[in-house]
Amino acid sequence: MSGTEIIPSTLQAEQPWFDYPVRVQPHHTDYSGGVWHGTYLTWMEAARVECLRSLGVDFEELVALGCDLPVVEISIRYHRQLQMGAQALVRARMLEVSGVRIPWEYQIQAPDGQVLYTTAQVTLVAVDREKGKILRRLPATVETALTRLAGKAF
């Protein structure tokens, strides 16, 4: 593959995408003017946080409930590098929750969908912040929101 086509998801394709637009600023780049590899991760997290916020789940509330959602696994593939000044669309969607694991899928692409820059999968787990232990059940507000997410069209 040349890296210029959109790669169809090999994961669960039924879930809707949440779209989060970004523009490459100078502080997102390395010395060559290309986006630094860690910036893509920052954009994916911002998209995930905003997706959850759109469903009424604010991270501030999670912290107040004593819950955190840390990343426990990540896989990322860089197809093409974005350059300073470019616009892109970070597409995020939650896949089917498996036990305590909350998997997400991402695509970072040109706004017109013609160029694919990055694809990734990220897995989160819910953790009791005080005890540092994985929660076997999500707080009710989070569970309700994630259930809504599975059926929401963005």
N, C-alpha and C positions, 0 to 999 in steps of 0.2 A: 504494500500500500504506500502511496506517495506521501501520505500525511495531509493531503489537501481534501480528502473526502470525509464526510461524516461517517463514523463507524457505527453501525447499528449496535444497540446494547446487546450484550450476551447475557444480561441479567433480566430480571423481571420487567418486561416492557409495559405492563398495564398501568403502572403508577404514573401520575401526572408529574411534569417538571415544574419547578419553581424557578423563574428566571430573575437573575440579579445582574444588572448592567454595571460594567466597570470601564474606566478609562485609565490607560497606563500613564502614571505620573512619574516625574524624574526619580523620586525616592523608591519607586518599585523596580528600578533597573540596576544593572551592574555597570561597570566602566564602559561597556560596548554599546549601551543604549537598549540592550535587550532585557526583558523581564528576568529578574533574579529568580531562580527556581523556587525558593521559599515563599515568594509572593503569591504564587498560585494556590498554595495551601491556605494562606491568609484569606484570599478571596473565597475559597470554598467554605471556610469556617463562617465568614460573614454571610454568605448565601444561606447556609444552614441555620444560623441564628435568626436571620430575617424571615426565613420560611417558617420557623417555629413561632416567631413573634406574630406573623400573619394569622396564626391559629390561636393566639392568645397565650402562648407560653413564652414568658420573658425569663432570661437567665437570672435576672435579679430575684425573681420569685422562686426559681429553683434553689438558689443559694439560701434564701430565707427558709425554704422547706427542708434544708439540710441535704439537698441532692446536687450532685454534679454529674455531667455526662462526658467523661474524658474519652479521648481517642485511644483505642487499644490496638488497632490494626489499621494500616494504610498501604495502599498500592496505588502508584501514580505512574502514568506514562506521558512523557512529553513528546508530542508529535511535531510541533513547530513552535518557534519562539515568537512571542509578541514583542513589538518594538514600542519605544516611547511615543506617546501621543495616540496610539491605536485604541479603538474601542473594542470591547468584547462582551460576551454574554456568558455568565456563569450559570449553568443549569444544574439544579440539585433536585434529587428525589430520594425519598426514603423507600427502601425495599421492604420486603416482608420481615417483620421482627421475628427472630428465632431465639426463643428462650429469653435470656438477659441481653442478648446481642441486638444492637440496633444498627443495621447496615444502611449506608447511603451510597448513592452513585452520583458522579459528576461528569459534566462535559463543559469545557471552556472552548467557545467557538466564536467565530466572527458573527456580528449581529445578523447578517443575512443567512447564516447557517452554511456558508460555502467553504469555510476553512475550519478545521478542527485543530485546536492548539494543545489541549490536554484532556485526558480521561483519567478518572480515579474512582476508587472504592475506599470508603472509610467506615470503620466499625466503631461504634460507641457502646459503652455500658453505663448503667446508672449506678452511682456510688453514694453511699451514705457518707457525707463529708466528715461527720464527727467520728465515726468508727473506722472509716477507711475501708469499708467492706462493700462488696457488690450487693446491690439491692436485688432481691429475687422477684420483686414486684415494683413497678414504677408508681410514683405518687399518682393518685387518681386524676388530677388535672392534666398531668403529662400523658397518661394512658388514654384519656379521652381525646386529647388533641392529636395524638399519633393515630388513633383510630379514625378521626376525621381526616387527617392527612392522607390516609390510604384511599379515601374516596373523593378527595377534593380535586377539582379541575382548576388550574391556575390560569 
